[in-house]
Amino acid sequence: MADAVVEFLLLNLKQLLLYHVDLLSGVKDEVESLHRELSLMKAFLKDSREKRSEYEYVRELVSQITVVAYEAEDIIDTFVTNAAMQKARSTVRRAFHVFDHSSKLRNVAKEIESIKVKVKEIYDKKMFGIQSLHGGESSHRSPPQKRVPMVEEENVVGFDDEARKISSRLTNGSEELEIISIVGMGGLGKTTLAKKVYTDPSIEFHFYNRAWIYVSQQYSRKEVFLGILDSLSLITDEMYKMNDEKLAGELFSHLRSKRYLVVIDDVWTMEAWDDLQMAFPKTASGSRILLTTRNTEVALHANPEGLPHHLRFLTHEESWELLSKKVFRKGICPLELEDIGLQIAKKCYGLPLAIVVVSGLLLKKEKTRDWWKKIANDVSSYVARDPKQCMDVLALSYKHLPDHLKVCFIYFGVFPEDFEIPVWKLLRLWTSEGFVQKMGQECLEDTAEEYLEDLVDRNLVLVAKKRASGRIKTCRIHDMLRDLSVKMGSEEKFLEVFKESAQNHSLSPISKYHRRLCVHSHFLDFITSRPFGPNVRSFLCFASEEMELLREHTSFLHEAFRLVRVLDLKYINFPRFPTEIVQLVHLRYIALSGNFRVLPASISKLWNLETLIVGTKSRELDIQVDIWKMSQFKHLYTSGLSCLRGPPAKTRKDNADPFVRRNIQTISTVLPDCCKENILARTPGLRKLGIRGKLATLVATNGDSSLFDNLAKLDNLETLKLLNDTFPLPPSQCQIPGLPQSYKFPPNLKKLTLSDTFLDWSHISTLGMLPNLEVLKLKDYAFKGTQWEPLDGGFRLLRVLHIGRTNLEHWNASGHHFPRLQQVFLKHCSSLNEIPFGLVEVSSLQNMELFWPTPAAAASARIIQQEKQEGDIKDNVFKLVIYPPDI
């Protein structure tokens, strides 16, 4: 952790010296000296990396470097905060203030000098085998070759017989509702087994109403019911406003006449089942509920008459099979490693999670006997005594992570148990926290995504959902791994998690060196205890339910956390926008919710701000923030119809535009009127743009030009959303007349979403001419008309096609029209008579999902499936899903 602390402090000092030197009046010399000395410390940390675990003296020295780096960071950040906010002080008071911090920095310099003496002695005498490497080796990693994100499907070993037993209990027996439980210790594979059963085609056919929901120790009944309704594709905007009782009624009403299967994963208490069972009708329709739990009492409480299914451990043979699959994929283990591999597998004591984690360690280095022997010895020492010590095995995996991944892994501890983490949010947090190092010309978010993929490849992070492009959309972390991240975070003074009532902590201050504070429950108790964290850099709240914050509590932020950089309170509804946060000048990331109508201009004073996420209950949002003054700003996410102002039209004498912001990557969502040249011409690095409002304004021509023309200059734009929101009029009365010509679209557009545009199908040929389009999502009523005749030569790179509600009846398509199509999703196309048989010719087509199709369309899709699997074009990869399956 010392490496990350020093790395970030050096970056922070560099930015201050380059861009905000005016705030360092009186301490500039001390800051420059500190930067030089810490650069030496950074080199020592790199050179000593392999020796820390062996020598206590080196560990102690590294610990001292961490402490002094934190101390220096606190002094400088406090100084900058005061300097920025108290410029109005008198000359005498300001001079006294500077002297105070200058003295503190000199004391830090003395501590560093003491450490330097010890470091120099180590180098001079080559103690502990540590030699200077920084002269001949770059201290920065070379950027890895960018690759297409691939997520390996989880290998399932030893569960075939178990799955057959569970499937039999689900499909046979009484017609009455039955609760079946899978019981076993953490990491044994309960969720894996349940998922294997849940995705079995025979189960999909038997239960055409299926839902999956995670519960965990701390849960919100409302969120559970919303999750089940969403899984059943029943969710509506109105439901988010309902309380849990009404949601339970909605769910009960829908399931009452249906045969259904609901998997409730990770139930911890009997009270949790009592809370949820009211939503499940006990009708004689053969319905089943499948629970997974670590507690046998929970299983017996849910069904006193039914025996729970106790999941067994893997046999030695199955353990070795799983280890081999993970390490060698489809290859064969070399004979010289087989005996050691069998030892490793045996010493995992049949615990799948331990095997998966150890396999990640084996992949860490070249497959040599020495490396495998080292792992075998570690597995023996940690696991052989008791399988419950898997936490130590996980800690071993953590210790072998590169430094840049260690800090990213520990960060998962800030999220609650079983929390499904949006990847876009995670990557923004990592970059704002300073965990991601710049590598060449690659943007930080791309590098952060590779960090995540690396953690997935090492079996430390689970993929929850994938995007249509194959990239990770949401991820999770296993409870045991999360426990490890919290444990390591606490030991490293990296994070502190408050789960119980904050009243227990009100008399004791927040730990000095815990830089991240996470509140997972009792948020109101926490803030009424008047917390004070003068050194906290990140404050995150993940409340189990959305809650209202009283007006008198809105000012606590700037009083309690003056040096905070990351502020995520998306689950808390503010009664007004907390303008006091403009005093938190170090803020890089803000996520807030409330009934906001205006984002005040004062936010522009936050010169470090990179990401601003604002959820509002108001339909309209006036963004008065002058993002053009904010040199570090990257991402703007807002709900509602948001109006973004452009900068003043000024240029310098050399005709250079001072308001061009190449850092800005995301603007979502804004009104069509905001797509003016004075805005989009100043965001040449924009990668994602969301536009919501009356789209006729966007495409309407004024002379020979339209607002849409300004999009053509966005060379880096990859994702575009066009949402035709015409309230109070229906979109059908405000449809857009047509699409601009293809050359007016962004040249490198990869993903396009259209909604409520009511375009005629004849206009879709324009989209077919977009040269780089890979994903096309035609949401409800994007197009209208009964006939779609694609033109040859279009959609050359299209891989994913979504079609929502439409009155389309006849669709002609073949390999000539979609040569690289991989996935087709059709939802509620209630008039479509047939899926084009010509799609059989598309050799790349792997997946087709139809939701509530016509019987004729479903029958034609099954013919395509049969032809793909058994016909002249042999393709066993193709998968067809039809909901409900009995159509």
Secondary structure, DSSP 8 states (H G I E B T S, - for coil): -HHHHHHHHHHHHHHHHHH-GGGGTTTHHHHHHHHHHHHHHHHHHHHTGGGTTT-HHHHHHHHHHHHHHHHHHHHHHHHHHHHHH-TTS-HHHHHHHHHHHHHHHHHHHHHHHHHHHHHHHHHHHTGGG----TTTS-SS-----------------S-HHHHHHHHHHHHSS-SS-EEEEEE--TTSSHHHHHHHHHT-HHHHHH-SEEEEEE--SS--HHHHHHHHHHHTT---GGGGGS-HHHHHHHHHHHHTTS-EEEEEEEE--HHHHHHHGGGS---SS--EEEEEES-HHHHHHH-TTS--EE-----HHHHHHHHHHHHHTTS---HHHHHHHHHHHHHTTT-HHHHHHHHHHHTTS---HHHHHHHHHHHHHHHTT-GGGHHHHHHHHHHTS-HHHHHHHHGGGGS-TT--EEHHHHHHHHHHHT-S--BTTB-HHHHHHHHHHHHHHTTSSEEEEE-TTSSEEEEE--HHHHHHHHHHHHHTT-EEEE-S-GGGGTTS---TT--EEEE-S-HHHHHHT----TT--EEEE--SS-EE--GGGTTHHHHH-TT-SEEEEEEEEESS--GGGGG-TT--EEEEEES-SEE-GGGGG-TT--EEEEEESSSEEEE---GGG-TT--EEEE-SEEEE--------TT---TT--TT--EEEEE-GGG--HHHHTT-TT--EEEEEE-THHHH-EETTEEGGGGGGG-TT--EEEEEE--TTS-GGGS--S----GGGS-TT--EEEEES--EEGGGHHHHHT-TT--EEEE-TTSEE-SEE---TT--SS--EEEE-S----EE---TTT-TT--EEEEES-TT-----GGGGG-TT--EEEEES--HHHHHHHHHHHHHHHHSSS--SS-EEEEESTT-
